[in-house]
């Protein structure tokens, strides 16, 4: 069994990937490496037999030892827009030097062409990966459904789900589904991944990942069904949504940025007809109402 490593393993996605690798029962825990900035943050994974190694995107000197002996690596994208390209480049360079045989990266849906304001870092990272001397699998993830369900308490308190998507659908999925897909991308053989890929070039595969598209109106209906509290969707347009966010306490820059993400949905840039997610999962994506219902007790 190859040695599999996951960067950002203390984060919400990376931790789920490591857990899925362990729960499948096909990978010995000792063959899984959790790369984190603070090893103490994943003591529970160490207790399960996972190798925990310190590796910091901002400290390239920590990466060679973190990736030593790794055969397949999941590079979970950094969380700080504007800093991610040098961070990711450091990991890619360390992976090449370590002789990693497959590098999987979590990108964004439609990265090469989308005007989504989060895309430039991912697009630039993909160019770094295309030039790297290592086989690459890019997972172009759609939105997490949790981007909305994390705000469930607010929706239930106000009875409204505000946005600026113009009634367009978004191919979101549960974070856990994206985690299972990432684990599958580490474990699957090349032929399986190539069969699911939406883009192929020598040494490079890209998969557009998203669940069945839903509108915010459908999301509001799912919230109503799952909680028994009526919630309606109200579209304000990008400018109106930005003003509402400022009124809710965000600074103007952040509000404009968040509203522009909804504008990207309105432009159809977070919707895909690819079946790659379902193929990696080996099942349909988790239904929307189930994701909402799972979040409801904490609301």
C-alpha positions as a LaTeX table, in Angstrom:
\begin{tabular}{lrrr}
\hline
Residue & $x$ (\AA) & $y$ (\AA) & $z$ (\AA) \\
\hline
Unk1 & 0.00 & 0.00 & 0.00 \\
Unk2 & 1.43 & 3.42 & $-0.91$ \\
Unk3 & 2.03 & 6.04 & 1.76 \\
Unk4 & $-0.69$ & 8.69 & 1.52 \\
Unk5 & $-0.32$ & 12.22 & 2.90 \\
Unk6 & $-2.87$ & 14.97 & 3.45 \\
Unk7 & $-1.82$ & 18.55 & 4.05 \\
Unk8 & $-3.98$ & 20.82 & 6.18 \\
Unk9 & $-5.11$ & 17.70 & 8.03 \\
Unk10 & $-6.32$ & 19.68 & 11.03 \\
Unk11 & $-8.76$ & 21.65 & 8.87 \\
Unk12 & $-12.39$ & 20.85 & 8.24 \\
Unk13 & $-11.78$ & 19.19 & 4.85 \\
Unk14 & $-8.39$ & 17.60 & 5.49 \\
Unk15 & $-9.49$ & 15.99 & 8.74 \\
Unk16 & $-12.49$ & 14.44 & 6.97 \\
Unk17 & $-10.23$ & 13.04 & 4.23 \\
Unk18 & $-7.93$ & 11.39 & 6.77 \\
Unk19 & $-10.93$ & 9.99 & 8.66 \\
Unk20 & $-12.38$ & 8.55 & 5.45 \\
Unk21 & $-9.09$ & 6.90 & 4.53 \\
Unk22 & $-9.03$ & 5.24 & 7.94 \\
Unk23 & $-12.70$ & 4.31 & 7.96 \\
Unk24 & $-12.48$ & 2.49 & 4.63 \\
Unk25 & $-10.21$ & $-0.06$ & 6.27 \\
Unk26 & $-8.06$ & $-0.54$ & 3.16 \\
Unk27 & $-5.17$ & 1.68 & 4.26 \\
Unk28 & $-3.15$ & 0.85 & 7.38 \\
Unk29 & $-3.17$ & 3.88 & 9.66 \\
Unk30 & 0.61 & 3.88 & 9.65 \\
Unk31 & 0.57 & 4.47 & 5.89 \\
Unk32 & $-1.38$ & 7.72 & 6.32 \\
Unk33 & 0.49 & 10.96 & 6.99 \\
Unk34 & $-1.29$ & 14.00 & 8.43 \\
Unk35 & 0.70 & 17.15 & 7.61 \\
Unk36 & $-0.18$ & 20.03 & 9.94 \\
Unk37 & 1.31 & 23.22 & 11.32 \\
Unk38 & 0.62 & 22.15 & 14.90 \\
Unk39 & 0.89 & 18.39 & 15.56 \\
Unk40 & $-0.94$ & 18.81 & 18.87 \\
Unk41 & $-4.08$ & 19.79 & 16.94 \\
Unk42 & $-4.46$ & 16.25 & 15.58 \\
Unk43 & $-3.53$ & 14.22 & 18.64 \\
Unk44 & $-6.67$ & 12.17 & 18.05 \\
Unk45 & $-5.36$ & 11.10 & 14.64 \\
Unk46 & $-2.01$ & 10.16 & 16.15 \\
Unk47 & $-3.92$ & 8.04 & 18.68 \\
Unk48 & $-5.44$ & 6.14 & 15.74 \\
Unk49 & $-1.96$ & 5.33 & 14.41 \\
Unk50 & $-1.65$ & 8.06 & 11.78 \\
Unk51 & 1.80 & 9.52 & 11.21 \\
Unk52 & 1.62 & 13.18 & 12.22 \\
Unk53 & 4.27 & 15.45 & 10.73 \\
Unk54 & 4.79 & 19.16 & 10.99 \\
Unk55 & 4.62 & 21.00 & 7.68 \\
Unk56 & 3.82 & 24.68 & 7.24 \\
Unk57 & 3.04 & 26.22 & 3.85 \\
Unk58 & 4.75 & 29.41 & 5.01 \\
Unk59 & 7.89 & 27.59 & 6.17 \\
Unk60 & 9.25 & 25.69 & 3.15 \\
Unk61 & 12.05 & 24.26 & 5.29 \\
Unk62 & 9.49 & 22.13 & 7.15 \\
Unk63 & 8.17 & 20.45 & 4.00 \\
Unk64 & 10.95 & 18.03 & 2.93 \\
Unk65 & 10.73 & 16.03 & 6.16 \\
Unk66 & 6.93 & 16.23 & 6.12 \\
Unk67 & 6.80 & 14.65 & 2.65 \\
Unk68 & 9.67 & 12.18 & 2.93 \\
Unk69 & 8.62 & 8.75 & 1.67 \\
Unk70 & 5.17 & 9.93 & 0.55 \\
Unk71 & 3.83 & 8.23 & $-2.57$ \\
Unk72 & 0.59 & 10.15 & $-3.05$ \\
Unk73 & $-0.20$ & 13.60 & $-1.68$ \\
Unk74 & $-3.38$ & 15.60 & $-1.26$ \\
Unk75 & $-2.57$ & 19.30 & $-1.25$ \\
Unk76 & $-5.54$ & 20.98 & 0.41 \\
Unk77 & $-5.56$ & 24.57 & $-0.80$ \\
Unk78 & $-4.62$ & 27.27 & 1.69 \\
Unk79 & $-7.23$ & 29.48 & 3.29 \\
Unk80 & $-5.71$ & 32.90 & 2.69 \\
Unk81 & $-6.47$ & 34.42 & $-0.74$ \\
Unk82 & $-3.51$ & 36.30 & $-2.10$ \\
Unk83 & $-0.97$ & 34.15 & $-0.27$ \\
Unk84 & $-1.87$ & 30.78 & $-1.68$ \\
Unk85 & 0.24 & 30.68 & $-4.84$ \\
Unk86 & 3.64 & 30.87 & $-3.09$ \\
Unk87 & 2.36 & 28.56 & $-0.37$ \\
Unk88 & 1.18 & 25.96 & $-2.88$ \\
Unk89 & 4.32 & 26.34 & $-4.99$ \\
Unk90 & 6.45 & 25.51 & $-1.96$ \\
Unk91 & 4.50 & 22.29 & $-1.41$ \\
Unk92 & 4.66 & 21.32 & $-5.08$ \\
Unk93 & 8.42 & 21.85 & $-5.19$ \\
Unk94 & 8.88 & 19.80 & $-2.03$ \\
Unk95 & 6.67 & 17.04 & $-3.43$ \\
Unk96 & 8.71 & 16.84 & $-6.63$ \\
Unk97 & 11.95 & 16.74 & $-4.64$ \\
Unk98 & 10.52 & 13.98 & $-2.42$ \\
Unk99 & 9.59 & 11.83 & $-5.42$ \\
Unk100 & 5.84 & 11.92 & $-4.81$ \\
Unk101 & 4.13 & 9.82 & $-7.46$ \\
Unk102 & 0.74 & 11.56 & $-7.53$ \\
Unk103 & $-0.23$ & 15.03 & $-6.37$ \\
Unk104 & $-3.93$ & 15.77 & $-5.86$ \\
Unk105 & $-4.98$ & 19.40 & $-5.47$ \\
Unk106 & $-8.26$ & 20.97 & $-4.35$ \\
Unk107 & $-9.03$ & 23.73 & $-6.86$ \\
Unk108 & $-12.26$ & 25.55 & $-7.72$ \\
Unk109 & $-15.02$ & 24.76 & $-10.19$ \\
Unk110 & $-14.23$ & 26.09 & $-13.66$ \\
Unk111 & $-10.82$ & 27.39 & $-12.56$ \\
Unk112 & $-9.38$ & 28.07 & $-16.05$ \\
Unk113 & $-12.20$ & 30.37 & $-17.16$ \\
Unk114 & $-14.37$ & 31.50 & $-14.25$ \\
Unk115 & $-14.50$ & 35.13 & $-13.12$ \\
Unk116 & $-15.12$ & 33.98 & $-9.56$ \\
Unk117 & $-12.97$ & 36.26 & $-7.37$ \\
Unk118 & $-11.51$ & 33.25 & $-5.57$ \\
Unk119 & $-10.30$ & 31.66 & $-8.81$ \\
Unk120 & $-7.03$ & 33.50 & $-9.64$ \\
Unk121 & $-5.01$ & 31.75 & $-6.93$ \\
Unk122 & $-6.33$ & 28.37 & $-8.05$ \\
Unk123 & $-5.75$ & 29.13 & $-11.72$ \\
Unk124 & $-2.15$ & 30.14 & $-11.01$ \\
Unk125 & $-1.61$ & 27.04 & $-8.87$ \\
Unk126 & $-2.90$ & 24.85 & $-11.67$ \\
Unk127 & $-0.30$ & 26.39 & $-13.98$ \\
Unk128 & 2.39 & 25.55 & $-11.43$ \\
Unk129 & 1.09 & 22.00 & $-11.31$ \\
Unk130 & 0.99 & 21.64 & $-15.11$ \\
Unk131 & 4.68 & 22.54 & $-15.21$ \\
Unk132 & 5.67 & 20.25 & $-12.33$ \\
Unk133 & 7.47 & 16.97 & $-12.88$ \\
Unk134 & 4.82 & 14.94 & $-11.06$ \\
Unk135 & 1.52 & 13.34 & $-12.17$ \\
Unk136 & $-1.29$ & 15.67 & $-11.10$ \\
Unk137 & $-5.00$ & 15.24 & $-10.36$ \\
Unk138 & $-6.89$ & 18.49 & $-9.89$ \\
Unk139 & $-10.22$ & 18.35 & $-8.08$ \\
Unk140 & $-12.14$ & 21.48 & $-9.06$ \\
Unk141 & $-14.51$ & 21.59 & $-6.12$ \\
Unk142 & $-17.81$ & 23.42 & $-6.20$ \\
Unk143 & $-19.23$ & 25.25 & $-3.21$ \\
Unk144 & $-19.72$ & 23.48 & 0.10 \\
Unk145 & $-23.38$ & 23.31 & 1.07 \\
Unk146 & $-22.10$ & 24.23 & 4.53 \\
Unk147 & $-21.40$ & 27.73 & 3.17 \\
Unk148 & $-25.13$ & 28.16 & 3.76 \\
Unk149 & $-25.97$ & 25.66 & 6.48 \\
Unk150 & $-23.37$ & 27.23 & 8.76 \\
Unk151 & $-25.72$ & 30.24 & 8.76 \\
Unk152 & $-28.80$ & 28.19 & 9.52 \\
Unk153 & $-29.40$ & 29.86 & 12.87 \\
Unk154 & $-29.65$ & 33.25 & 11.18 \\
Unk155 & $-32.08$ & 31.96 & 8.56 \\
Unk156 & $-34.31$ & 30.46 & 11.23 \\
Unk157 & $-34.20$ & 33.63 & 13.33 \\
Unk158 & $-35.09$ & 35.97 & 10.46 \\
Unk159 & $-37.17$ & 33.68 & 8.28 \\
Unk160 & $-35.12$ & 34.84 & 5.29 \\
Unk161 & $-32.24$ & 33.58 & 3.21 \\
Unk162 & $-30.71$ & 36.59 & 1.48 \\
Unk163 & $-28.58$ & 36.38 & $-1.64$ \\
Unk164 & $-27.83$ & 37.67 & $-5.11$ \\
Unk165 & $-27.80$ & 34.57 & $-7.29$ \\
Unk166 & $-30.54$ & 35.68 & $-9.68$ \\
Unk167 & $-32.33$ & 32.34 & $-9.40$ \\
Unk168 & $-29.37$ & 30.46 & $-10.88$ \\
Unk169 & $-28.44$ & 27.00 & $-9.69$ \\
Unk170 & $-25.26$ & 26.14 & $-7.82$ \\
Unk171 & $-23.65$ & 22.69 & $-7.93$ \\
Unk172 & $-22.77$ & 22.54 & $-4.26$ \\
Unk173 & $-22.25$ & 19.41 & $-2.18$ \\
Unk174 & $-21.56$ & 18.49 & 1.41 \\
Unk175 & $-17.97$ & 18.95 & 2.59 \\
Unk176 & $-17.95$ & 15.29 & 3.57 \\
Unk177 & $-18.76$ & 14.33 & $-0.03$ \\
Unk178 & $-15.81$ & 16.35 & $-1.33$ \\
Unk179 & $-13.64$ & 14.67 & 1.31 \\
Unk180 & $-14.67$ & 11.18 & 0.19 \\
Unk181 & $-13.96$ & 12.21 & $-3.41$ \\
Unk182 & $-10.49$ & 13.42 & $-2.43$ \\
Unk183 & $-9.75$ & 10.16 & $-0.62$ \\
Unk184 & $-10.88$ & 8.27 & $-3.71$ \\
Unk185 & $-8.57$ & 10.38 & $-5.87$ \\
Unk186 & $-5.67$ & 9.28 & $-3.66$ \\
Unk187 & $-6.63$ & 5.61 & $-3.76$ \\
Unk188 & $-7.96$ & 5.04 & $-7.28$ \\
Unk189 & $-5.78$ & 3.78 & $-10.09$ \\
Unk190 & $-4.95$ & 6.10 & $-12.97$ \\
Unk191 & $-7.40$ & 4.49 & $-15.40$ \\
Unk192 & $-10.33$ & 5.06 & $-13.03$ \\
Unk193 & $-9.41$ & 8.71 & $-12.62$ \\
Unk194 & $-8.86$ & 9.22 & $-16.33$ \\
Unk195 & $-12.31$ & 7.77 & $-17.05$ \\
Unk196 & $-13.88$ & 10.34 & $-14.71$ \\
Unk197 & $-11.76$ & 13.31 & $-15.82$ \\
Unk198 & $-13.21$ & 16.36 & $-17.57$ \\
Unk199 & $-9.80$ & 17.51 & $-18.82$ \\
Unk200 & $-6.74$ & 15.49 & $-19.66$ \\
Unk201 & $-3.22$ & 16.31 & $-20.74$ \\
Unk202 & 0.03 & 14.46 & $-20.31$ \\
Unk203 & 0.51 & 13.98 & $-16.59$ \\
Unk204 & $-2.53$ & 16.14 & $-15.78$ \\
Unk205 & $-6.14$ & 15.23 & $-15.01$ \\
Unk206 & $-8.84$ & 17.65 & $-13.90$ \\
Unk207 & $-12.26$ & 16.71 & $-12.53$ \\
Unk208 & $-15.10$ & 19.21 & $-12.15$ \\
Unk209 & $-16.85$ & 18.27 & $-8.92$ \\
Unk210 & $-20.32$ & 19.36 & $-7.85$ \\
Unk211 & $-23.58$ & 17.89 & $-6.70$ \\
Unk212 & $-27.02$ & 18.31 & $-8.31$ \\
Unk213 & $-27.60$ & 22.03 & $-8.80$ \\
Unk214 & $-30.08$ & 23.82 & $-6.54$ \\
Unk215 & $-31.32$ & 27.40 & $-6.33$ \\
Unk216 & $-31.51$ & 29.45 & $-3.17$ \\
Unk217 & $-35.28$ & 29.11 & $-3.42$ \\
Unk218 & $-34.86$ & 25.34 & $-3.30$ \\
Unk219 & $-32.41$ & 25.69 & $-0.43$ \\
Unk220 & $-34.93$ & 27.76 & 1.53 \\
Unk221 & $-37.56$ & 25.08 & 0.87 \\
Unk222 & $-35.14$ & 22.42 & 2.13 \\
Unk223 & $-34.52$ & 24.45 & 5.29 \\
Unk224 & $-38.27$ & 24.74 & 5.81 \\
Unk225 & $-38.76$ & 21.00 & 5.30 \\
Unk226 & $-35.85$ & 19.99 & 7.53 \\
Unk227 & $-36.60$ & 22.34 & 10.43 \\
Unk228 & $-40.34$ & 22.96 & 10.31 \\
Unk229 & $-39.66$ & 26.72 & 10.33 \\
Unk230 & $-40.67$ & 28.66 & 7.24 \\
Unk231 & $-37.71$ & 30.30 & 5.54 \\
Unk232 & $-37.99$ & 32.15 & 2.23 \\
Unk233 & $-35.32$ & 33.24 & $-0.21$ \\
Unk234 & $-34.99$ & 36.92 & $-1.10$ \\
Unk235 & $-32.75$ & 38.00 & $-3.96$ \\
Unk236 & $-31.34$ & 41.51 & $-3.55$ \\
Unk237 & $-29.00$ & 41.72 & $-6.51$ \\
Unk238 & $-25.25$ & 42.05 & $-5.96$ \\
Unk239 & $-25.31$ & 45.70 & $-4.90$ \\
Unk240 & $-28.34$ & 45.29 & $-2.65$ \\
Unk241 & $-26.87$ & 42.18 & $-1.05$ \\
Unk242 & $-23.61$ & 44.01 & $-0.37$ \\
Unk243 & $-25.54$ & 46.82 & 1.33 \\
Unk244 & $-27.43$ & 44.29 & 3.44 \\
Unk245 & $-24.17$ & 42.67 & 4.51 \\
Unk246 & $-22.76$ & 46.05 & 5.51 \\
Unk247 & $-25.93$ & 46.62 & 7.51 \\
Unk248 & $-25.31$ & 43.27 & 9.21 \\
Unk249 & $-21.86$ & 44.40 & 10.33 \\
Unk250 & $-19.42$ & 43.51 & 7.55 \\
Unk251 & $-16.99$ & 46.10 & 6.29 \\
Unk252 & $-17.62$ & 47.32 & 2.74 \\
Unk253 & $-14.70$ & 45.41 & 1.20 \\
Unk254 & $-15.73$ & 42.09 & 2.70 \\
Unk255 & $-19.39$ & 42.68 & 1.91 \\
Unk256 & $-18.60$ & 43.45 & $-1.72$ \\
Unk257 & $-16.43$ & 40.36 & $-1.98$ \\
Unk258 & $-19.10$ & 38.07 & $-0.51$ \\
Unk259 & $-21.79$ & 39.55 & $-2.75$ \\
Unk260 & $-19.57$ & 39.09 & $-5.81$ \\
Unk261 & $-19.38$ & 35.38 & $-5.04$ \\
Unk262 & $-23.16$ & 35.23 & $-5.40$ \\
Unk263 & $-22.73$ & 37.17 & $-8.64$ \\
Unk264 & $-20.54$ & 34.34 & $-9.87$ \\
Unk265 & $-23.34$ & 31.91 & $-9.13$ \\
Unk266 & $-25.77$ & 34.17 & $-11.01$ \\
Unk267 & $-23.43$ & 34.00 & $-14.01$ \\
Unk268 & $-23.62$ & 30.19 & $-13.97$ \\
Unk269 & $-19.99$ & 29.80 & $-12.97$ \\
Unk270 & $-20.58$ & 27.50 & $-10.02$ \\
Unk271 & $-22.71$ & 24.99 & $-11.87$ \\
Unk272 & $-21.49$ & 21.85 & $-13.62$ \\
Unk273 & $-23.08$ & 18.97 & $-15.45$ \\
Unk274 & $-20.09$ & 16.73 & $-14.81$ \\
Unk275 & $-20.74$ & 13.40 & $-13.16$ \\
Unk276 & $-17.21$ & 13.19 & $-11.75$ \\
Unk277 & $-18.22$ & 13.67 & $-8.11$ \\
Unk278 & $-20.72$ & 10.83 & $-8.25$ \\
Unk279 & $-18.13$ & 8.58 & $-9.91$ \\
Unk280 & $-15.58$ & 9.26 & $-7.19$ \\
Unk281 & $-18.18$ & 8.77 & $-4.48$ \\
Unk282 & $-19.53$ & 5.57 & $-6.01$ \\
Unk283 & $-23.00$ & 6.85 & $-5.10$ \\
Unk284 & $-25.16$ & 9.96 & $-5.53$ \\
Unk285 & $-24.18$ & 13.09 & $-3.65$ \\
Unk286 & $-25.86$ & 13.51 & $-0.26$ \\
Unk287 & $-29.33$ & 15.03 & $-0.83$ \\
Unk288 & $-29.67$ & 18.70 & 0.02 \\
Unk289 & $-32.35$ & 18.24 & 2.65 \\
Unk290 & $-30.18$ & 15.66 & 4.45 \\
Unk291 & $-27.26$ & 18.09 & 4.63 \\
Unk292 & $-29.60$ & 20.74 & 6.04 \\
Unk293 & $-31.14$ & 18.31 & 8.50 \\
Unk294 & $-27.69$ & 17.26 & 9.75 \\
Unk295 & $-26.90$ & 20.92 & 10.47 \\
Unk296 & $-30.22$ & 21.73 & 12.11 \\
Unk297 & $-29.53$ & 20.45 & 15.66 \\
Unk298 & $-26.60$ & 22.86 & 16.02 \\
Unk299 & $-28.58$ & 25.85 & 14.73 \\
\hline
\end{tabular}
